[in-house]
Amino acid sequence: MEPSEMEETLLELLCAPLSHAALRMASSTELRQINSRIQQRLIRNRDGSILDIELDGSLLCESEKTCYPIRDGLPVLVPGEAFDWPPTS
């Protein structure tokens, strides 16, 4: 199995932890936007902490309008670590 096939298969198995809705990888443009807002200290996760470290990637849940971070190559599917995306303000 090729690495990209493995990633696609894994992504099909993952879902948002509370709603069980589908997730998708953020595009490179979306990830640049997210990391730019992190650099500006404009993103606060659901637990209330300001994100201060850029992400390796992120998983977006379009139905929840949330983003789950990927850190060190691992998705962090913890509800409190999620943040609103796209931003409401």
Biotite code that builds the C-alpha atoms (Angstrom):
import biotite.structure as struc

atoms = struc.array([
    struc.Atom([0.000, 0.000, 0.000], chain_id="A", res_id=1, res_name="MET", atom_name="CA", element="C"),
    struc.Atom([1.386, 3.422, -0.981], chain_id="A", res_id=2, res_name="GLU", atom_name="CA", element="C"),
    struc.Atom([1.665, 6.092, 1.776], chain_id="A", res_id=3, res_name="PRO", atom_name="CA", element="C"),
    struc.Atom([-1.003, 8.294, 0.163], chain_id="A", res_id=4, res_name="SER", atom_name="CA", element="C"),
    struc.Atom([-3.396, 5.316, -0.008], chain_id="A", res_id=5, res_name="GLU", atom_name="CA", element="C"),
    struc.Atom([-2.715, 4.592, 3.648], chain_id="A", res_id=6, res_name="MET", atom_name="CA", element="C"),
    struc.Atom([-3.463, 8.225, 4.555], chain_id="A", res_id=7, res_name="GLU", atom_name="CA", element="C"),
    struc.Atom([-6.736, 8.132, 2.605], chain_id="A", res_id=8, res_name="GLU", atom_name="CA", element="C"),
    struc.Atom([-7.746, 4.860, 4.260], chain_id="A", res_id=9, res_name="THR", atom_name="CA", element="C"),
    struc.Atom([-6.931, 6.223, 7.706], chain_id="A", res_id=10, res_name="LEU", atom_name="CA", element="C"),
    struc.Atom([-8.810, 9.444, 7.034], chain_id="A", res_id=11, res_name="LEU", atom_name="CA", element="C"),
    struc.Atom([-11.900, 7.440, 6.058], chain_id="A", res_id=12, res_name="GLU", atom_name="CA", element="C"),
    struc.Atom([-11.808, 5.806, 9.508], chain_id="A", res_id=13, res_name="LEU", atom_name="CA", element="C"),
    struc.Atom([-11.486, 9.063, 11.451], chain_id="A", res_id=14, res_name="LEU", atom_name="CA", element="C"),
    struc.Atom([-14.425, 11.237, 12.423], chain_id="A", res_id=15, res_name="CYS", atom_name="CA", element="C"),
    struc.Atom([-15.178, 14.204, 14.645], chain_id="A", res_id=16, res_name="ALA", atom_name="CA", element="C"),
    struc.Atom([-15.271, 12.897, 18.233], chain_id="A", res_id=17, res_name="PRO", atom_name="CA", element="C"),
    struc.Atom([-18.602, 14.420, 19.295], chain_id="A", res_id=18, res_name="LEU", atom_name="CA", element="C"),
    struc.Atom([-20.724, 14.498, 16.138], chain_id="A", res_id=19, res_name="SER", atom_name="CA", element="C"),
    struc.Atom([-19.012, 11.607, 14.306], chain_id="A", res_id=20, res_name="HIS", atom_name="CA", element="C"),
    struc.Atom([-19.114, 13.805, 11.192], chain_id="A", res_id=21, res_name="ALA", atom_name="CA", element="C"),
    struc.Atom([-16.619, 13.391, 8.352], chain_id="A", res_id=22, res_name="ALA", atom_name="CA", element="C"),
    struc.Atom([-13.206, 15.044, 8.450], chain_id="A", res_id=23, res_name="LEU", atom_name="CA", element="C"),
    struc.Atom([-10.986, 16.205, 5.625], chain_id="A", res_id=24, res_name="ARG", atom_name="CA", element="C"),
    struc.Atom([-7.402, 17.381, 5.446], chain_id="A", res_id=25, res_name="MET", atom_name="CA", element="C"),
    struc.Atom([-6.968, 21.135, 5.285], chain_id="A", res_id=26, res_name="ALA", atom_name="CA", element="C"),
    struc.Atom([-5.573, 22.294, 1.978], chain_id="A", res_id=27, res_name="SER", atom_name="CA", element="C"),
    struc.Atom([-2.145, 23.922, 1.912], chain_id="A", res_id=28, res_name="SER", atom_name="CA", element="C"),
    struc.Atom([-3.863, 27.315, 1.513], chain_id="A", res_id=29, res_name="THR", atom_name="CA", element="C"),
    struc.Atom([-6.110, 26.688, 4.512], chain_id="A", res_id=30, res_name="GLU", atom_name="CA", element="C"),
    struc.Atom([-3.140, 25.503, 6.591], chain_id="A", res_id=31, res_name="LEU", atom_name="CA", element="C"),
    struc.Atom([-1.200, 28.678, 5.700], chain_id="A", res_id=32, res_name="ARG", atom_name="CA", element="C"),
    struc.Atom([-4.221, 30.751, 6.798], chain_id="A", res_id=33, res_name="GLN", atom_name="CA", element="C"),
    struc.Atom([-4.519, 28.810, 10.061], chain_id="A", res_id=34, res_name="ILE", atom_name="CA", element="C"),
    struc.Atom([-0.808, 29.129, 10.831], chain_id="A", res_id=35, res_name="ASN", atom_name="CA", element="C"),
    struc.Atom([-0.861, 32.823, 9.991], chain_id="A", res_id=36, res_name="SER", atom_name="CA", element="C"),
    struc.Atom([-3.667, 33.344, 12.519], chain_id="A", res_id=37, res_name="ARG", atom_name="CA", element="C"),
    struc.Atom([-1.756, 31.247, 15.071], chain_id="A", res_id=38, res_name="ILE", atom_name="CA", element="C"),
    struc.Atom([1.317, 33.482, 14.568], chain_id="A", res_id=39, res_name="GLN", atom_name="CA", element="C"),
    struc.Atom([-0.945, 36.483, 15.252], chain_id="A", res_id=40, res_name="GLN", atom_name="CA", element="C"),
    struc.Atom([-2.319, 34.723, 18.370], chain_id="A", res_id=41, res_name="ARG", atom_name="CA", element="C"),
    struc.Atom([-5.857, 34.919, 17.007], chain_id="A", res_id=42, res_name="LEU", atom_name="CA", element="C"),
    struc.Atom([-6.922, 31.294, 17.485], chain_id="A", res_id=43, res_name="ILE", atom_name="CA", element="C"),
    struc.Atom([-8.279, 30.022, 20.773], chain_id="A", res_id=44, res_name="ARG", atom_name="CA", element="C"),
    struc.Atom([-9.227, 26.368, 21.178], chain_id="A", res_id=45, res_name="ASN", atom_name="CA", element="C"),
    struc.Atom([-12.461, 25.165, 22.774], chain_id="A", res_id=46, res_name="ARG", atom_name="CA", element="C"),
    struc.Atom([-10.695, 24.822, 26.138], chain_id="A", res_id=47, res_name="ASP", atom_name="CA", element="C"),
    struc.Atom([-9.896, 28.559, 25.945], chain_id="A", res_id=48, res_name="GLY", atom_name="CA", element="C"),
    struc.Atom([-6.145, 28.318, 25.324], chain_id="A", res_id=49, res_name="SER", atom_name="CA", element="C"),
    struc.Atom([-4.532, 30.491, 22.672], chain_id="A", res_id=50, res_name="ILE", atom_name="CA", element="C"),
    struc.Atom([-2.685, 28.399, 20.107], chain_id="A", res_id=51, res_name="LEU", atom_name="CA", element="C"),
    struc.Atom([0.935, 29.524, 19.873], chain_id="A", res_id=52, res_name="ASP", atom_name="CA", element="C"),
    struc.Atom([2.618, 26.717, 17.928], chain_id="A", res_id=53, res_name="ILE", atom_name="CA", element="C"),
    struc.Atom([2.045, 26.323, 14.211], chain_id="A", res_id=54, res_name="GLU", atom_name="CA", element="C"),
    struc.Atom([0.390, 23.100, 13.082], chain_id="A", res_id=55, res_name="LEU", atom_name="CA", element="C"),
    struc.Atom([1.853, 20.373, 10.883], chain_id="A", res_id=56, res_name="ASP", atom_name="CA", element="C"),
    struc.Atom([-1.611, 19.936, 9.409], chain_id="A", res_id=57, res_name="GLY", atom_name="CA", element="C"),
    struc.Atom([-5.234, 19.970, 10.418], chain_id="A", res_id=58, res_name="SER", atom_name="CA", element="C"),
    struc.Atom([-8.452, 18.058, 9.942], chain_id="A", res_id=59, res_name="LEU", atom_name="CA", element="C"),
    struc.Atom([-11.524, 20.098, 9.140], chain_id="A", res_id=60, res_name="LEU", atom_name="CA", element="C"),
    struc.Atom([-15.074, 19.150, 10.024], chain_id="A", res_id=61, res_name="CYS", atom_name="CA", element="C"),
    struc.Atom([-17.249, 21.185, 7.710], chain_id="A", res_id=62, res_name="GLU", atom_name="CA", element="C"),
    struc.Atom([-20.531, 20.268, 9.421], chain_id="A", res_id=63, res_name="SER", atom_name="CA", element="C"),
    struc.Atom([-19.225, 21.430, 12.834], chain_id="A", res_id=64, res_name="GLU", atom_name="CA", element="C"),
    struc.Atom([-17.145, 24.280, 11.365], chain_id="A", res_id=65, res_name="LYS", atom_name="CA", element="C"),
    struc.Atom([-14.234, 23.123, 13.503], chain_id="A", res_id=66, res_name="THR", atom_name="CA", element="C"),
    struc.Atom([-10.624, 22.225, 12.995], chain_id="A", res_id=67, res_name="CYS", atom_name="CA", element="C"),
    struc.Atom([-8.671, 19.526, 14.801], chain_id="A", res_id=68, res_name="TYR", atom_name="CA", element="C"),
    struc.Atom([-4.894, 20.010, 14.923], chain_id="A", res_id=69, res_name="PRO", atom_name="CA", element="C"),
    struc.Atom([-2.292, 17.575, 13.670], chain_id="A", res_id=70, res_name="ILE", atom_name="CA", element="C"),
    struc.Atom([0.839, 17.687, 15.802], chain_id="A", res_id=71, res_name="ARG", atom_name="CA", element="C"),
    struc.Atom([3.952, 15.599, 15.201], chain_id="A", res_id=72, res_name="ASP", atom_name="CA", element="C"),
    struc.Atom([2.049, 13.817, 12.449], chain_id="A", res_id=73, res_name="GLY", atom_name="CA", element="C"),
    struc.Atom([-0.763, 12.692, 14.762], chain_id="A", res_id=74, res_name="LEU", atom_name="CA", element="C"),
    struc.Atom([-4.343, 14.001, 14.696], chain_id="A", res_id=75, res_name="PRO", atom_name="CA", element="C"),
    struc.Atom([-5.465, 15.404, 18.051], chain_id="A", res_id=76, res_name="VAL", atom_name="CA", element="C"),
    struc.Atom([-9.140, 14.437, 18.119], chain_id="A", res_id=77, res_name="LEU", atom_name="CA", element="C"),
    struc.Atom([-9.875, 15.872, 21.536], chain_id="A", res_id=78, res_name="VAL", atom_name="CA", element="C"),
    struc.Atom([-12.946, 18.167, 21.619], chain_id="A", res_id=79, res_name="PRO", atom_name="CA", element="C"),
    struc.Atom([-11.196, 20.784, 23.779], chain_id="A", res_id=80, res_name="GLY", atom_name="CA", element="C"),
    struc.Atom([-8.286, 21.028, 21.335], chain_id="A", res_id=81, res_name="GLU", atom_name="CA", element="C"),
    struc.Atom([-10.575, 21.869, 18.393], chain_id="A", res_id=82, res_name="ALA", atom_name="CA", element="C"),
    struc.Atom([-11.049, 25.450, 17.250], chain_id="A", res_id=83, res_name="PHE", atom_name="CA", element="C"),
    struc.Atom([-13.577, 27.265, 15.082], chain_id="A", res_id=84, res_name="ASP", atom_name="CA", element="C"),
    struc.Atom([-12.815, 27.286, 11.386], chain_id="A", res_id=85, res_name="TRP", atom_name="CA", element="C"),
    struc.Atom([-13.430, 29.272, 9.341], chain_id="A", res_id=86, res_name="PRO", atom_name="CA", element="C"),
    struc.Atom([-13.078, 32.073, 11.878], chain_id="A", res_id=87, res_name="PRO", atom_name="CA", element="C"),
    struc.Atom([-16.274, 33.856, 12.846], chain_id="A", res_id=88, res_name="THR", atom_name="CA", element="C"),
    struc.Atom([-14.540, 37.190, 13.428], chain_id="A", res_id=89, res_name="SER", atom_name="CA", element="C"),
])
